[in-house]
Amino acid sequence: MSWTSHHKRGEILRGVVAVIDERRDGLLPMDLPGVTETFADELDLLAALQLRWHTRLSGRIESELAAQPMDLEDAVVRAWHGAADDLPGIRTVLDRYHALPVDEAMATALAKSQAKEHLTLAVMAGRGAFADAECVRLGSMIEARARAEYVPAVEVVERGPFAGLVDMLRAVRSAA
């Protein structure tokens, strides 16, 4: 991948993240300009979003653990909450496609990435080692706890008839 295409891919991905954060419907926005030219298919885009989630989650875990908490599992759960607050649209998309993959290839890829995430959660919570087969189950339990205790930092508000700032300014101007 050339430097130019790398930057273009990053730009398109940032646009995708902005749209899914706004929509929060869990659907991949394959209709956005540049998406189908930049990503081979839904799985390719989903893999990029999964990587973004995993990177943010790992960074959050590292930050929480740097504070030297007394309870490692609590720190990992806080990190999961922070990542979910940072990337609400990505979390929604990943959850939707985990539940309803479009094909077997997507189901397999998502199951593999989820198992790796669970392994990371368990190891970072001090519940085992990467070579320990039990860690995937333990990590799954930690994720379930994080989900059960999760309260979003920002409430999702249904948008009214205004599609954006420009429309809102137009409405204010026309009301004056």
CNS distance restraints for C-alpha pairs under 8 A (distance, minus, plus):
assign (resid   1 and name CA) (resid   5 and name CA) 6.21 0.50 0.50
assign (resid   1 and name CA) (resid   6 and name CA) 6.24 0.50 0.50
assign (resid   2 and name CA) (resid   6 and name CA) 6.05 0.50 0.50
assign (resid   3 and name CA) (resid   7 and name CA) 6.29 0.50 0.50
assign (resid   4 and name CA) (resid   8 and name CA) 6.15 0.50 0.50
assign (resid   5 and name CA) (resid   9 and name CA) 5.96 0.50 0.50
assign (resid   6 and name CA) (resid  10 and name CA) 6.26 0.50 0.50
assign (resid   7 and name CA) (resid  11 and name CA) 6.11 0.50 0.50
assign (resid   8 and name CA) (resid  12 and name CA) 6.15 0.50 0.50
assign (resid   8 and name CA) (resid  38 and name CA) 7.94 0.50 0.50
assign (resid   9 and name CA) (resid  13 and name CA) 6.05 0.50 0.50
assign (resid   9 and name CA) (resid  38 and name CA) 6.09 0.50 0.50
assign (resid  10 and name CA) (resid  14 and name CA) 6.15 0.50 0.50
assign (resid  11 and name CA) (resid  15 and name CA) 6.37 0.50 0.50
assign (resid  12 and name CA) (resid  16 and name CA) 6.24 0.50 0.50
assign (resid  12 and name CA) (resid  34 and name CA) 6.58 0.50 0.50
assign (resid  12 and name CA) (resid  35 and name CA) 6.54 0.50 0.50
assign (resid  12 and name CA) (resid  38 and name CA) 7.59 0.50 0.50
assign (resid  13 and name CA) (resid  17 and name CA) 6.18 0.50 0.50
assign (resid  13 and name CA) (resid  48 and name CA) 7.86 0.50 0.50
assign (resid  14 and name CA) (resid  18 and name CA) 6.21 0.50 0.50
assign (resid  15 and name CA) (resid  19 and name CA) 6.25 0.50 0.50
assign (resid  16 and name CA) (resid  20 and name CA) 6.16 0.50 0.50
assign (resid  16 and name CA) (resid  29 and name CA) 6.65 0.50 0.50
assign (resid  16 and name CA) (resid  32 and name CA) 7.53 0.50 0.50
assign (resid  17 and name CA) (resid  21 and name CA) 5.97 0.50 0.50
assign (resid  17 and name CA) (resid  89 and name CA) 6.79 0.50 0.50
assign (resid  17 and name CA) (resid  90 and name CA) 6.87 0.50 0.50
assign (resid  18 and name CA) (resid  22 and name CA) 6.27 0.50 0.50
assign (resid  19 and name CA) (resid  23 and name CA) 6.00 0.50 0.50
assign (resid  19 and name CA) (resid  29 and name CA) 7.48 0.50 0.50
assign (resid  20 and name CA) (resid  24 and name CA) 5.43 0.50 0.50
assign (resid  20 and name CA) (resid  25 and name CA) 7.30 0.50 0.50
assign (resid  20 and name CA) (resid  26 and name CA) 7.16 0.50 0.50
assign (resid  20 and name CA) (resid  27 and name CA) 7.51 0.50 0.50
assign (resid  20 and name CA) (resid  28 and name CA) 7.43 0.50 0.50
assign (resid  20 and name CA) (resid  29 and name CA) 7.28 0.50 0.50
assign (resid  20 and name CA) (resid  89 and name CA) 4.76 0.50 0.50
assign (resid  20 and name CA) (resid  90 and name CA) 6.85 0.50 0.50
assign (resid  20 and name CA) (resid  93 and name CA) 7.68 0.50 0.50
assign (resid  21 and name CA) (resid  87 and name CA) 7.34 0.50 0.50
assign (resid  21 and name CA) (resid  88 and name CA) 6.08 0.50 0.50
assign (resid  21 and name CA) (resid  89 and name CA) 4.02 0.50 0.50
assign (resid  21 and name CA) (resid  90 and name CA) 7.22 0.50 0.50
assign (resid  22 and name CA) (resid  89 and name CA) 7.32 0.50 0.50
assign (resid  23 and name CA) (resid  89 and name CA) 7.57 0.50 0.50
assign (resid  24 and name CA) (resid  88 and name CA) 7.56 0.50 0.50
assign (resid  24 and name CA) (resid  89 and name CA) 5.32 0.50 0.50
assign (resid  24 and name CA) (resid  92 and name CA) 6.44 0.50 0.50
assign (resid  24 and name CA) (resid  93 and name CA) 7.82 0.50 0.50
assign (resid  25 and name CA) (resid  92 and name CA) 7.22 0.50 0.50
assign (resid  25 and name CA) (resid  93 and name CA) 7.56 0.50 0.50
assign (resid  26 and name CA) (resid  89 and name CA) 7.04 0.50 0.50
assign (resid  26 and name CA) (resid  90 and name CA) 7.92 0.50 0.50
assign (resid  26 and name CA) (resid  92 and name CA) 4.92 0.50 0.50
assign (resid  26 and name CA) (resid  93 and name CA) 3.97 0.50 0.50
assign (resid  26 and name CA) (resid  94 and name CA) 7.45 0.50 0.50
assign (resid  26 and name CA) (resid  95 and name CA) 7.53 0.50 0.50
assign (resid  26 and name CA) (resid  96 and name CA) 5.59 0.50 0.50
assign (resid  26 and name CA) (resid  97 and name CA) 7.84 0.50 0.50
assign (resid  27 and name CA) (resid  93 and name CA) 5.92 0.50 0.50
assign (resid  27 and name CA) (resid  96 and name CA) 7.53 0.50 0.50
assign (resid  28 and name CA) (resid  42 and name CA) 7.20 0.50 0.50
assign (resid  28 and name CA) (resid  45 and name CA) 7.94 0.50 0.50
assign (resid  28 and name CA) (resid  46 and name CA) 7.72 0.50 0.50
assign (resid  28 and name CA) (resid  93 and name CA) 6.81 0.50 0.50
assign (resid  29 and name CA) (resid  35 and name CA) 7.92 0.50 0.50
assign (resid  30 and name CA) (resid  35 and name CA) 5.85 0.50 0.50
assign (resid  30 and name CA) (resid  36 and name CA) 6.40 0.50 0.50
assign (resid  30 and name CA) (resid  42 and name CA) 7.39 0.50 0.50
assign (resid  31 and name CA) (resid  35 and name CA) 7.09 0.50 0.50
assign (resid  31 and name CA) (resid  36 and name CA) 7.74 0.50 0.50
assign (resid  34 and name CA) (resid  38 and name CA) 5.94 0.50 0.50
assign (resid  35 and name CA) (resid  39 and name CA) 5.81 0.50 0.50
assign (resid  36 and name CA) (resid  40 and name CA) 6.51 0.50 0.50
assign (resid  36 and name CA) (resid  41 and name CA) 6.86 0.50 0.50
assign (resid  39 and name CA) (resid  44 and name CA) 5.71 0.50 0.50
assign (resid  39 and name CA) (resid  45 and name CA) 5.76 0.50 0.50
assign (resid  40 and name CA) (resid  44 and name CA) 5.79 0.50 0.50
assign (resid  40 and name CA) (resid  45 and name CA) 7.66 0.50 0.50
assign (resid  41 and name CA) (resid  45 and name CA) 6.56 0.50 0.50
assign (resid  42 and name CA) (resid  46 and name CA) 5.97 0.50 0.50
assign (resid  43 and name CA) (resid  47 and name CA) 5.95 0.50 0.50
assign (resid  43 and name CA) (resid 106 and name CA) 6.05 0.50 0.50
assign (resid  44 and name CA) (resid  48 and name CA) 6.46 0.50 0.50
assign (resid  45 and name CA) (resid  49 and name CA) 6.36 0.50 0.50
assign (resid  46 and name CA) (resid  50 and name CA) 6.00 0.50 0.50
assign (resid  46 and name CA) (resid  94 and name CA) 7.55 0.50 0.50
assign (resid  47 and name CA) (resid  51 and name CA) 6.12 0.50 0.50
assign (resid  48 and name CA) (resid  52 and name CA) 6.29 0.50 0.50
assign (resid  49 and name CA) (resid  53 and name CA) 6.22 0.50 0.50
assign (resid  49 and name CA) (resid  90 and name CA) 6.35 0.50 0.50
assign (resid  49 and name CA) (resid  94 and name CA) 7.96 0.50 0.50
assign (resid  50 and name CA) (resid  54 and name CA) 6.09 0.50 0.50
assign (resid  50 and name CA) (resid  90 and name CA) 7.73 0.50 0.50
assign (resid  50 and name CA) (resid  94 and name CA) 7.14 0.50 0.50
assign (resid  50 and name CA) (resid 113 and name CA) 7.89 0.50 0.50
assign (resid  51 and name CA) (resid  55 and name CA) 5.97 0.50 0.50
assign (resid  52 and name CA) (resid  56 and name CA) 6.20 0.50 0.50
assign (resid  53 and name CA) (resid  57 and name CA) 6.02 0.50 0.50
assign (resid  53 and name CA) (resid  83 and name CA) 7.35 0.50 0.50
assign (resid  53 and name CA) (resid  87 and name CA) 7.17 0.50 0.50
assign (resid  53 and name CA) (resid  90 and name CA) 6.91 0.50 0.50
assign (resid  53 and name CA) (resid  91 and name CA) 7.44 0.50 0.50
assign (resid  54 and name CA) (resid  58 and name CA) 5.98 0.50 0.50
assign (resid  54 and name CA) (resid 117 and name CA) 7.32 0.50 0.50
assign (resid  55 and name CA) (resid  59 and name CA) 6.16 0.50 0.50
assign (resid  56 and name CA) (resid  60 and name CA) 6.11 0.50 0.50
assign (resid  56 and name CA) (resid  83 and name CA) 5.97 0.50 0.50
assign (resid  57 and name CA) (resid  61 and name CA) 6.12 0.50 0.50
assign (resid  57 and name CA) (resid  79 and name CA) 6.48 0.50 0.50
assign (resid  57 and name CA) (resid  80 and name CA) 6.11 0.50 0.50
assign (resid  57 and name CA) (resid  82 and name CA) 7.92 0.50 0.50
assign (resid  57 and name CA) (resid  83 and name CA) 5.28 0.50 0.50
assign (resid  58 and name CA) (resid  62 and name CA) 6.15 0.50 0.50
assign (resid  59 and name CA) (resid  63 and name CA) 6.20 0.50 0.50
assign (resid  60 and name CA) (resid  64 and name CA) 6.15 0.50 0.50
assign (resid  60 and name CA) (resid  79 and name CA) 4.86 0.50 0.50
assign (resid  60 and name CA) (resid  80 and name CA) 7.39 0.50 0.50
assign (resid  60 and name CA) (resid  82 and name CA) 6.84 0.50 0.50
assign (resid  60 and name CA) (resid  83 and name CA) 6.59 0.50 0.50
assign (resid  61 and name CA) (resid  65 and name CA) 6.07 0.50 0.50
assign (resid  61 and name CA) (resid  75 and name CA) 7.05 0.50 0.50
assign (resid  61 and name CA) (resid  76 and name CA) 5.63 0.50 0.50
assign (resid  61 and name CA) (resid  79 and name CA) 4.98 0.50 0.50
assign (resid  61 and name CA) (resid  80 and name CA) 7.54 0.50 0.50
assign (resid  61 and name CA) (resid 124 and name CA) 7.58 0.50 0.50
assign (resid  62 and name CA) (resid  66 and name CA) 6.06 0.50 0.50
assign (resid  63 and name CA) (resid  67 and name CA) 6.90 0.50 0.50
assign (resid  64 and name CA) (resid  68 and name CA) 7.48 0.50 0.50
assign (resid  64 and name CA) (resid  69 and name CA) 7.45 0.50 0.50
assign (resid  64 and name CA) (resid  75 and name CA) 5.53 0.50 0.50
assign (resid  64 and name CA) (resid  76 and name CA) 7.18 0.50 0.50
assign (resid  64 and name CA) (resid  78 and name CA) 7.52 0.50 0.50
assign (resid  64 and name CA) (resid  79 and name CA) 6.38 0.50 0.50
assign (resid  65 and name CA) (resid  69 and name CA) 6.26 0.50 0.50
assign (resid  65 and name CA) (resid  72 and name CA) 7.15 0.50 0.50
assign (resid  65 and name CA) (resid  75 and name CA) 6.45 0.50 0.50
assign (resid  65 and name CA) (resid  76 and name CA) 7.87 0.50 0.50
assign (resid  69 and name CA) (resid  75 and name CA) 6.60 0.50 0.50
assign (resid  71 and name CA) (resid  75 and name CA) 6.54 0.50 0.50
assign (resid  72 and name CA) (resid  76 and name CA) 6.30 0.50 0.50
assign (resid  72 and name CA) (resid 124 and name CA) 7.25 0.50 0.50
assign (resid  72 and name CA) (resid 125 and name CA) 4.69 0.50 0.50
assign (resid  72 and name CA) (resid 126 and name CA) 6.43 0.50 0.50
assign (resid  73 and name CA) (resid  77 and name CA) 6.18 0.50 0.50
assign (resid  73 and name CA) (resid 124 and name CA) 7.79 0.50 0.50
assign (resid  73 and name CA) (resid 125 and name CA) 4.42 0.50 0.50
assign (resid  73 and name CA) (resid 126 and name CA) 7.29 0.50 0.50
assign (resid  73 and name CA) (resid 142 and name CA) 7.46 0.50 0.50
assign (resid  74 and name CA) (resid  78 and name CA) 6.15 0.50 0.50
assign (resid  74 and name CA) (resid 125 and name CA) 7.88 0.50 0.50
assign (resid  75 and name CA) (resid  79 and name CA) 6.14 0.50 0.50
assign (resid  75 and name CA) (resid 125 and name CA) 7.54 0.50 0.50
assign (resid  76 and name CA) (resid  80 and name CA) 6.24 0.50 0.50
assign (resid  76 and name CA) (resid 121 and name CA) 6.65 0.50 0.50
assign (resid  76 and name CA) (resid 124 and name CA) 6.98 0.50 0.50
assign (resid  76 and name CA) (resid 125 and name CA) 6.00 0.50 0.50
assign (resid  77 and name CA) (resid  81 and name CA) 6.29 0.50 0.50
assign (resid  77 and name CA) (resid 142 and name CA) 7.00 0.50 0.50
assign (resid  77 and name CA) (resid 143 and name CA) 7.39 0.50 0.50
assign (resid  77 and name CA) (resid 145 and name CA) 7.45 0.50 0.50
assign (resid  77 and name CA) (resid 146 and name CA) 5.08 0.50 0.50
assign (resid  78 and name CA) (resid  82 and name CA) 6.15 0.50 0.50
assign (resid  78 and name CA) (resid 146 and name CA) 7.62 0.50 0.50
assign (resid  79 and name CA) (resid  83 and name CA) 6.16 0.50 0.50
assign (resid  80 and name CA) (resid  84 and name CA) 6.14 0.50 0.50
assign (resid  80 and name CA) (resid 143 and name CA) 7.80 0.50 0.50
assign (resid  80 and name CA) (resid 146 and name CA) 6.56 0.50 0.50
assign (resid  81 and name CA) (resid  85 and name CA) 6.19 0.50 0.50
assign (resid  81 and name CA) (resid 146 and name CA) 6.75 0.50 0.50
assign (resid  81 and name CA) (resid 150 and name CA) 6.14 0.50 0.50
assign (resid  81 and name CA) (resid 151 and name CA) 7.91 0.50 0.50
assign (resid  81 and name CA) (resid 152 and name CA) 7.76 0.50 0.50
assign (resid  82 and name CA) (resid  86 and name CA) 6.12 0.50 0.50
assign (resid  83 and name CA) (resid  87 and name CA) 6.01 0.50 0.50
assign (resid  84 and name CA) (resid  88 and name CA) 5.31 0.50 0.50
assign (resid  84 and name CA) (resid  91 and name CA) 6.24 0.50 0.50
assign (resid  84 and name CA) (resid 152 and name CA) 7.71 0.50 0.50
assign (resid  85 and name CA) (resid 152 and name CA) 6.09 0.50 0.50
assign (resid  85 and name CA) (resid 153 and name CA) 6.02 0.50 0.50
assign (resid  85 and name CA) (resid 154 and name CA) 7.32 0.50 0.50
assign (resid  87 and name CA) (resid  91 and name CA) 6.21 0.50 0.50
assign (resid  88 and name CA) (resid  92 and name CA) 6.20 0.50 0.50
assign (resid  89 and name CA) (resid  93 and name CA) 6.20 0.50 0.50
assign (resid  90 and name CA) (resid  94 and name CA) 6.07 0.50 0.50
assign (resid  91 and name CA) (resid  95 and name CA) 6.07 0.50 0.50
assign (resid  92 and name CA) (resid  96 and name CA) 6.18 0.50 0.50
assign (resid  93 and name CA) (resid  97 and name CA) 6.24 0.50 0.50
assign (resid  94 and name CA) (resid  98 and name CA) 5.97 0.50 0.50
assign (resid  95 and name CA) (resid  99 and name CA) 6.26 0.50 0.50
assign (resid  96 and name CA) (resid 100 and name CA) 5.96 0.50 0.50
assign (resid  96 and name CA) (resid 101 and name CA) 7.82 0.50 0.50
assign (resid  97 and name CA) (resid 101 and name CA) 4.67 0.50 0.50
assign (resid  97 and name CA) (resid 102 and name CA) 7.41 0.50 0.50
assign (resid  98 and name CA) (resid 107 and name CA) 6.92 0.50 0.50
assign (resid  98 and name CA) (resid 110 and name CA) 6.32 0.50 0.50
assign (resid  98 and name CA) (resid 111 and name CA) 7.62 0.50 0.50
assign (resid 101 and name CA) (resid 106 and name CA) 5.74 0.50 0.50
assign (resid 101 and name CA) (resid 107 and name CA) 5.35 0.50 0.50
assign (resid 102 and name CA) (resid 106 and name CA) 6.50 0.50 0.50
assign (resid 102 and name CA) (resid 107 and name CA) 7.64 0.50 0.50
assign (resid 103 and name CA) (resid 107 and name CA) 6.34 0.50 0.50
assign (resid 104 and name CA) (resid 108 and name CA) 6.06 0.50 0.50
assign (resid 105 and name CA) (resid 109 and name CA) 6.16 0.50 0.50
assign (resid 106 and name CA) (resid 110 and name CA) 6.00 0.50 0.50
assign (resid 107 and name CA) (resid 111 and name CA) 6.04 0.50 0.50
assign (resid 108 and name CA) (resid 112 and name CA) 6.19 0.50 0.50
assign (resid 109 and name CA) (resid 113 and name CA) 6.24 0.50 0.50
assign (resid 110 and name CA) (resid 114 and name CA) 5.97 0.50 0.50
assign (resid 111 and name CA) (resid 115 and name CA) 6.15 0.50 0.50
assign (resid 112 and name CA) (resid 116 and name CA) 6.37 0.50 0.50
assign (resid 113 and name CA) (resid 117 and name CA) 6.19 0.50 0.50
assign (resid 114 and name CA) (resid 118 and name CA) 6.14 0.50 0.50
assign (resid 115 and name CA) (resid 119 and name CA) 6.13 0.50 0.50
assign (resid 115 and name CA) (resid 136 and name CA) 5.84 0.50 0.50
assign (resid 116 and name CA) (resid 120 and name CA) 6.21 0.50 0.50
assign (resid 116 and name CA) (resid 136 and name CA) 7.46 0.50 0.50
assign (resid 117 and name CA) (resid 121 and name CA) 6.19 0.50 0.50
assign (resid 117 and name CA) (resid 139 and name CA) 7.55 0.50 0.50
assign (resid 118 and name CA) (resid 122 and name CA) 6.21 0.50 0.50
assign (resid 118 and name CA) (resid 135 and name CA) 7.17 0.50 0.50
assign (resid 118 and name CA) (resid 136 and name CA) 5.03 0.50 0.50
assign (resid 118 and name CA) (resid 137 and name CA) 7.28 0.50 0.50
assign (resid 118 and name CA) (resid 138 and name CA) 7.31 0.50 0.50
assign (resid 118 and name CA) (resid 139 and name CA) 3.97 0.50 0.50
assign (resid 118 and name CA) (resid 140 and name CA) 5.30 0.50 0.50
assign (resid 118 and name CA) (resid 142 and name CA) 7.87 0.50 0.50
assign (resid 118 and name CA) (resid 143 and name CA) 7.23 0.50 0.50
assign (resid 119 and name CA) (resid 123 and name CA) 6.15 0.50 0.50
assign (resid 119 and name CA) (resid 130 and name CA) 6.65 0.50 0.50
assign (resid 119 and name CA) (resid 135 and name CA) 5.25 0.50 0.50
assign (resid 119 and name CA) (resid 136 and name CA) 4.70 0.50 0.50
assign (resid 119 and name CA) (resid 138 and name CA) 7.80 0.50 0.50
assign (resid 119 and name CA) (resid 139 and name CA) 5.57 0.50 0.50
assign (resid 120 and name CA) (resid 124 and name CA) 5.95 0.50 0.50
assign (resid 120 and name CA) (resid 130 and name CA) 7.72 0.50 0.50
assign (resid 120 and name CA) (resid 139 and name CA) 7.17 0.50 0.50
assign (resid 121 and name CA) (resid 125 and name CA) 6.05 0.50 0.50
assign (resid 121 and name CA) (resid 139 and name CA) 5.06 0.50 0.50
assign (resid 121 and name CA) (resid 142 and name CA) 6.94 0.50 0.50
assign (resid 121 and name CA) (resid 143 and name CA) 7.59 0.50 0.50
assign (resid 122 and name CA) (resid 126 and name CA) 6.38 0.50 0.50
assign (resid 122 and name CA) (resid 127 and name CA) 5.15 0.50 0.50
assign (resid 122 and name CA) (resid 128 and name CA) 6.33 0.50 0.50
assign (resid 122 and name CA) (resid 135 and name CA) 5.56 0.50 0.50
assign (resid 122 and name CA) (resid 136 and name CA) 7.12 0.50 0.50
assign (resid 122 and name CA) (resid 138 and name CA) 5.74 0.50 0.50
assign (resid 122 and name CA) (resid 139 and name CA) 4.32 0.50 0.50
assign (resid 122 and name CA) (resid 142 and name CA) 7.12 0.50 0.50
assign (resid 123 and name CA) (resid 127 and name CA) 5.55 0.50 0.50
assign (resid 123 and name CA) (resid 128 and name CA) 5.16 0.50 0.50
assign (resid 123 and name CA) (resid 129 and name CA) 5.51 0.50 0.50
assign (resid 123 and name CA) (resid 130 and name CA) 6.51 0.50 0.50
assign (resid 123 and name CA) (resid 135 and name CA) 6.98 0.50 0.50
assign (resid 123 and name CA) (resid 139 and name CA) 7.89 0.50 0.50
assign (resid 127 and name CA) (resid 135 and name CA) 7.07 0.50 0.50
assign (resid 127 and name CA) (resid 138 and name CA) 7.21 0.50 0.50
assign (resid 128 and name CA) (resid 132 and name CA) 6.30 0.50 0.50
assign (resid 128 and name CA) (resid 134 and name CA) 7.77 0.50 0.50
assign (resid 128 and name CA) (resid 135 and name CA) 5.91 0.50 0.50
assign (resid 129 and name CA) (resid 135 and name CA) 7.06 0.50 0.50
assign (resid 130 and name CA) (resid 135 and name CA) 7.20 0.50 0.50
assign (resid 134 and name CA) (resid 138 and name CA) 6.40 0.50 0.50
assign (resid 135 and name CA) (resid 139 and name CA) 5.84 0.50 0.50
assign (resid 136 and name CA) (resid 140 and name CA) 6.13 0.50 0.50
assign (resid 137 and name CA) (resid 141 and name CA) 6.41 0.50 0.50
assign (resid 138 and name CA) (resid 142 and name CA) 6.38 0.50 0.50
assign (resid 139 and name CA) (resid 143 and name CA) 6.18 0.50 0.50
assign (resid 140 and name CA) (resid 144 and name CA) 6.14 0.50 0.50
assign (resid 141 and name CA) (resid 145 and name CA) 6.20 0.50 0.50
assign (resid 142 and name CA) (resid 146 and name CA) 6.17 0.50 0.50
assign (resid 143 and name CA) (resid 147 and name CA) 6.14 0.50 0.50
assign (resid 144 and name CA) (resid 148 and name CA) 6.10 0.50 0.50
assign (resid 145 and name CA) (resid 149 and name CA) 6.13 0.50 0.50
assign (resid 146 and name CA) (resid 150 and name CA) 5.84 0.50 0.50
assign (resid 159 and name CA) (resid 163 and name CA) 7.53 0.50 0.50
assign (resid 162 and name CA) (resid 167 and name CA) 5.63 0.50 0.50
assign (resid 162 and name CA) (resid 168 and name CA) 5.74 0.50 0.50
assign (resid 163 and name CA) (resid 167 and name CA) 6.11 0.50 0.50
assign (resid 163 and name CA) (resid 168 and name CA) 7.64 0.50 0.50
assign (resid 164 and name CA) (resid 168 and name CA) 6.22 0.50 0.50
assign (resid 165 and name CA) (resid 169 and name CA) 6.12 0.50 0.50
assign (resid 166 and name CA) (resid 170 and name CA) 6.16 0.50 0.50
assign (resid 167 and name CA) (resid 171 and name CA) 6.16 0.50 0.50
assign (resid 168 and name CA) (resid 172 and name CA) 6.24 0.50 0.50
assign (resid 169 and name CA) (resid 173 and name CA) 6.04 0.50 0.50
assign (resid 170 and name CA) (resid 174 and name CA) 6.04 0.50 0.50
assign (resid 171 and name CA) (resid 175 and name CA) 6.10 0.50 0.50
assign (resid 172 and name CA) (resid 176 and name CA) 6.38 0.50 0.50
